[in-house]
Amino acid sequence: GWRVRVGASPDTFRGQTQALNSDLGVEIFITDIVYNEKNILLRKVLVKNISNRPRIIKVFFYHQFELYESHTAHTAFYDPRSQALVHYRNQRAFAIGAQLDG
């Protein structure tokens, strides 16, 4: 099964989660950072293959933003410059991107 460790860096707005599943040969590191002067959350997810064989590991994210407490009239587009999916409405925006290493 999964062994999960949750922690935070002292005197910062950074949380860290580590999840290890030796049976699956997968280790996941999640770092959340909150910017204290604006409403900004940054999340970094690193998935590591710790087995001794190469393989493809797929990660799926689901999100359903309700901006300004509204269930409708949200706009999303793909920005090829930043290679990110951008959701926005009025003064609020969310950018979701990914990077593959290895």
C-alpha positions as CSV (number, residue, x, y, z in Angstrom):
1,G,0.0,0.0,0.0
2,W,0.8,3.7,0.1
3,R,3.0,5.2,2.8
4,V,2.3,9.0,2.9
5,R,4.3,11.6,4.7
6,V,3.0,15.2,5.0
7,G,5.0,18.1,6.2
8,A,5.8,21.8,5.8
9,S,8.9,23.9,5.7
10,P,9.4,26.0,8.8
11,D,8.6,29.7,8.5
12,T,7.3,29.3,4.9
13,F,4.0,28.8,3.1
14,R,5.3,25.6,1.6
15,G,3.8,22.2,2.2
16,Q,5.3,18.9,1.1
17,T,3.7,15.5,0.6
18,Q,5.6,12.3,-0.2
19,A,3.8,9.1,-1.2
20,L,5.6,5.8,-1.7
21,N,4.2,2.5,-3.0
22,S,6.9,-0.1,-3.1
23,D,4.6,-2.7,-4.5
24,L,3.8,-0.5,-7.5
25,G,7.4,0.9,-7.7
26,V,6.1,4.5,-7.7
27,E,7.1,7.5,-5.5
28,I,5.2,10.8,-5.7
29,F,6.4,14.2,-4.4
30,I,4.0,17.1,-4.2
31,T,5.0,20.6,-3.2
32,D,2.4,23.3,-2.6
33,I,3.4,26.9,-2.3
34,V,1.1,29.8,-1.4
35,Y,2.2,33.3,-2.3
36,N,1.4,35.5,0.7
37,E,0.7,38.8,-1.1
38,K,-1.7,37.5,-3.8
39,N,-4.2,34.7,-4.2
40,I,-1.6,32.3,-5.9
41,L,-1.2,28.6,-5.3
42,L,1.6,26.8,-7.1
43,R,1.6,23.0,-7.1
44,K,4.5,20.8,-8.3
45,V,4.0,17.1,-8.7
46,L,6.9,14.8,-9.4
47,V,6.3,11.1,-10.2
48,K,9.2,8.8,-9.9
49,N,9.6,5.3,-11.2
50,I,11.5,3.4,-8.6
51,S,11.3,0.0,-10.2
52,N,14.2,-1.5,-12.1
53,R,12.4,-1.5,-15.4
54,P,11.5,1.3,-17.7
55,R,7.7,2.0,-18.1
56,I,5.2,4.7,-18.8
57,I,3.4,6.2,-15.8
58,K,0.4,8.4,-16.6
59,V,-1.0,11.0,-14.3
60,F,-4.5,12.4,-14.7
61,F,-5.9,15.6,-13.0
62,Y,-9.5,16.6,-12.7
63,H,-10.6,20.1,-12.0
64,Q,-13.9,21.9,-11.9
65,F,-13.5,25.5,-11.1
66,E,-16.4,27.6,-9.9
67,L,-15.2,31.1,-10.4
68,Y,-17.3,33.8,-8.6
69,E,-19.6,31.0,-7.3
70,S,-21.0,30.5,-10.8
71,H,-21.6,27.1,-12.4
72,T,-21.6,28.6,-16.0
73,A,-19.9,31.1,-18.3
74,H,-16.4,30.0,-17.7
75,T,-13.9,30.2,-20.5
76,A,-10.9,28.0,-21.2
77,F,-8.2,27.9,-23.9
78,Y,-4.9,26.3,-24.6
79,D,-1.9,28.7,-24.7
80,P,0.8,27.2,-26.9
81,R,3.5,29.7,-25.7
82,S,3.3,28.5,-22.1
83,Q,2.0,25.0,-23.1
84,A,-0.7,25.5,-20.5
85,L,-4.5,25.2,-20.2
86,V,-5.9,28.6,-19.0
87,H,-9.3,28.9,-17.3
88,Y,-10.6,32.4,-16.7
89,R,-13.6,34.6,-15.8
90,N,-13.5,38.3,-15.1
91,Q,-10.4,39.0,-12.8
92,R,-9.6,35.3,-12.0
93,A,-7.4,33.0,-14.0
94,F,-5.9,29.5,-13.5
95,A,-3.1,28.1,-15.6
96,I,-2.4,24.4,-15.7
97,G,0.7,23.0,-17.3
98,A,2.8,19.9,-17.3
99,Q,6.4,19.0,-18.1
100,L,7.8,15.6,-19.0
101,D,11.4,14.8,-17.9
102,G,12.9,11.5,-19.0
